Amino acid sequence: MSFGETPITIIGNLTADPELKFTEGGAALARFTVASTPRTFDRQSNQWKDGTSTFFRCAAWRQLAEHVTESLTKGSRVVLSGRIRQHDWKTPEGENRSMLAVEVDEIGASLRFTTVQINGKRPAGNGAAGDDPWATAGGAAGSDAEPPF
């Protein structure tokens, strides 16, 4: 993570199955949305109450993208960490657009309410420190192309 980036950790549920696409350069990109809903216990009614959900648009790159789409489905409860990024682009009509999204660095199933089985080990040469998905994936902030989210 670079200096000045805004880190974030989110716990929530996928709102739909992750969508896997590939850039023109061949980099895998998984796009998905995570809903985080706070819950509080109401002692008067003796019940849990859901608060207002916050929806986070997320993107994972390369091998992480492929693992996300192979492992997670709609409703999966996840814990993820990443960075908030602002993306600016122009529509085909020439209108300026902007949005905030989360570039995912790490993601896994939450084990609070379920169990998972881990298959495989970390392959050599992937996820190396300094690996910048924006450098080769064409998704640099401030580009005129539509954002990867």
Secondary structure, DSSP 4 states (H G I P E B T S, - for coil): --TT-EEEEEEEEESS--EEEE-TT--EEEEEEEEE--EEEETTTTEEEE---EEEEEEEEHHHHHHHHHH--TT-EEEEEEEEEEEEEE-TTS-EEEEEEEEEEEEEE--SS------S-PPTTSS-TT--HHHHHS--TT-SSPP--
